[in-house]
Amino acid sequence: MKPRNLLALFIIPMGLIIAAVPQNKTKPYKLTAEQLLNEANTRTQYISPETVADMIVKNDPSLRLIDVRSQDEFEKFTLQGAINIPISDLLSDKYSDLLNQDIKMNIFFSNGTITANEAWMVTRQLGYKNNFVLEGGLNYWFDNILNPQKPASSSPDEEFAKYDFRKSTGMALGGGQSVQASQNQTAPASKPAVQAAPKKKKASGGC
């Protein structure tokens, strides 16, 4: 396949995602479309479900799970300890300090990865860091973390090691049972008490 066709296969879906994000009328974007495309192409925004599961089991204080689906979906089930910031509310001022900070590792997640990627793209364009995406989303999480399938007997040893890890982690997380949102804290209505990322001073003069 020609490089031009490969680029089109990547750009077209990305364009659809960008078109679906909340309209931003108040906050200036700091990354150009080209810069964002280059970052997205590296796929460094993704965090593996295995890594996230291990952090949950170990009660890692640096982890913050953010469910970007609707409140209705969040209330039906979500991940342990997650808060809810629907993608439609992502640009609200009450969440800016929570999303733009240097303490927590924010992990966006949705059913798949499209909506979570939308959230990541918006925050990156605003210049925010420490925001990532759960690779595979909840669909992968339920199929492979909470309900892993035992590898075939002919599978390599690393596949069995991965299965054993997923099985033990899944059991620690409830073994296929979703967490009701009522057991979790919802996103605060006011600005959270976290340290915001340092703001760069505007240069004097210029346009």
C-alpha positions in Angstrom: 0.0 0.0 0.0 1.3 3.5 -0.9 2.4 5.8 2.0 -0.3 8.3 0.9 -3.0 5.6 1.3 -1.6 4.6 4.7 -1.6 8.2 5.9 -5.2 8.6 4.7 -6.3 5.5 6.7 -4.9 7.2 9.8 -6.0 10.8 9.2 -9.6 10.1 8.3 -10.5 8.3 11.6 -8.6 10.9 13.5 -10.5 13.7 11.8 -13.8 12.0 12.7 -12.6 11.8 16.4 -11.6 15.5 16.3 -15.0 16.4 14.9 -16.8 14.6 17.7 -15.0 16.3 20.6 -16.7 19.1 22.6 -16.6 22.5 20.9 -14.0 24.7 22.5 -14.8 28.4 22.5 -13.0 29.6 25.6 -9.7 27.8 26.0 -6.9 28.3 23.4 -5.4 25.2 22.0 -1.6 24.9 22.4 -0.8 22.1 20.0 -1.3 22.2 16.3 -3.2 19.5 14.5 0.2 18.3 13.1 1.7 18.1 16.6 -1.3 16.2 17.9 -1.2 13.8 15.0 2.5 13.1 15.6 1.9 12.3 19.3 -1.1 10.1 18.5 1.0 8.2 15.9 3.4 7.2 18.7 0.6 5.6 20.7 2.3 6.6 23.9 -1.1 7.7 25.3 -2.1 4.1 25.8 -1.6 2.3 29.1 -2.1 -1.5 29.1 -5.0 -3.0 31.1 -2.5 -5.3 32.8 -0.6 -2.2 34.1 -3.8 -0.5 35.3 -5.0 -3.7 36.9 -1.8 -4.1 38.8 -2.0 -0.5 40.0 -5.5 -1.0 41.2 -4.6 -4.2 43.2 -1.6 -2.4 44.8 -3.7 0.7 45.6 -1.2 2.9 43.8 -1.9 6.4 45.0 -0.7 7.9 41.7 -3.6 6.3 39.7 -6.8 8.2 38.9 -9.4 6.4 36.7 -11.7 8.7 34.8 -14.8 7.2 33.2 -15.6 9.6 30.2 -18.9 7.8 29.3 -22.3 9.2 30.2 -23.5 9.4 33.8 -26.1 6.7 33.0 -23.5 4.3 31.7 -21.2 5.1 34.7 -24.0 4.4 37.2 -24.6 0.9 35.7 -20.9 -0.2 36.1 -17.4 1.2 36.1 -13.9 0.4 37.3 -13.0 0.3 41.0 -12.4 3.7 42.4 -13.2 5.5 39.1 -14.8 9.0 38.9 -17.1 10.2 36.1 -16.4 13.1 33.8 -18.6 12.8 30.7 -16.8 13.8 27.6 -19.5 16.5 27.1 -18.3 18.2 30.4 -14.6 17.8 29.7 -14.0 21.6 29.1 -15.9 22.6 32.2 -13.7 24.9 34.5 -14.5 22.8 37.5 -12.3 20.0 36.1 -9.4 22.0 34.8 -7.2 21.6 37.9 -8.0 17.9 38.1 -7.0 17.3 34.4 -4.1 19.8 34.4 -1.8 18.6 37.2 1.5 16.9 38.0 0.6 14.5 40.7 -1.8 11.8 39.4 -1.7 9.6 36.4 -5.2 10.2 34.9 -6.4 7.2 32.9 -9.4 7.9 30.6 -11.6 5.0 29.7 -14.8 4.2 27.8 -16.4 1.1 26.4 -13.8 0.9 23.6 -11.1 3.5 23.0 -12.7 6.1 20.7 -14.3 8.3 23.4 -11.4 8.0 25.7 -9.1 9.1 22.9 -11.3 12.1 22.2 -10.8 13.1 25.9 -7.0 12.6 25.6 -6.9 14.6 22.3 -8.7 17.6 23.9 -6.5 17.7 27.0 -3.3 17.3 24.9 -4.4 20.2 22.6 -4.9 22.3 25.8 -1.3 21.4 26.7 -2.3 19.2 29.7 0.0 16.2 30.6 -0.4 13.1 32.7 -3.5 12.1 30.9 -3.6 8.6 29.2 -6.0 6.1 27.7 -6.9 2.6 28.9 -5.9 0.4 25.9 -8.9 -1.6 24.7 -11.3 0.0 27.1 -13.9 -1.8 29.2 -14.6 -4.3 26.4 -11.0 -5.6 26.6 -11.0 -5.3 30.4 -13.9 -7.6 30.9 -12.8 -10.1 28.3 -9.1 -10.4 29.2 -8.6 -9.1 32.7 -11.7 -10.3 34.5 -12.5 -13.3 32.3 -9.2 -14.5 30.8 -9.2 -17.5 28.5 -6.6 -20.2 29.2 -4.1 -20.6 26.4 -3.9 -23.7 24.3 -1.5 -26.3 25.6 0.9 -25.6 22.7 1.1 -21.9 23.6 4.5 -20.4 24.6 5.4 -20.0 28.3 4.9 -16.3 28.2 1.3 -16.7 27.2 0.7 -18.9 30.3 2.5 -16.4 32.5 0.3 -13.6 31.1 -2.8 -15.8 31.7 -1.8 -16.5 35.3 -1.3 -12.8 36.0 -4.6 -11.9 34.5 -6.4 -14.7 36.4 -5.0 -13.8 39.8 -5.5 -10.0 39.2 -9.1 -10.7 37.9 -9.9 -12.6 41.1 -8.5 -9.8 43.2 -10.7 -7.4 41.3 -13.9 -9.4 41.6 -13.6 -12.0 38.9 -15.9 -10.6 36.2 -18.2 -8.6 38.4 -18.5 -4.9 37.6 -18.3 -2.2 40.2 -21.4 -0.2 40.8 -20.9 3.5 40.6 -22.7 4.0 43.9 -19.6 2.5 45.6 -17.4 5.1 44.0 -16.8 8.8 44.4 -18.2 10.8 41.5 -16.3 13.8 40.2 -16.3 16.7 42.6 -18.6 19.6 41.8 -15.9 22.1 42.8 -12.2 22.3 42.0 -10.3 19.5 43.7 -7.5 20.2 46.1 -4.7 19.1 43.8 -1.6 20.9 42.7 -2.1 22.4 39.2 0.6 22.3 36.7 2.7 25.5 36.6 1.3 28.0 34.2 3.8 29.6 31.8 4.0 33.4 31.9 3.0 35.2 28.8 5.8 36.9 27.0 5.5 40.6 26.8 4.8 42.3 23.5 4.0 40.4 20.3 0.6 39.8 18.8 
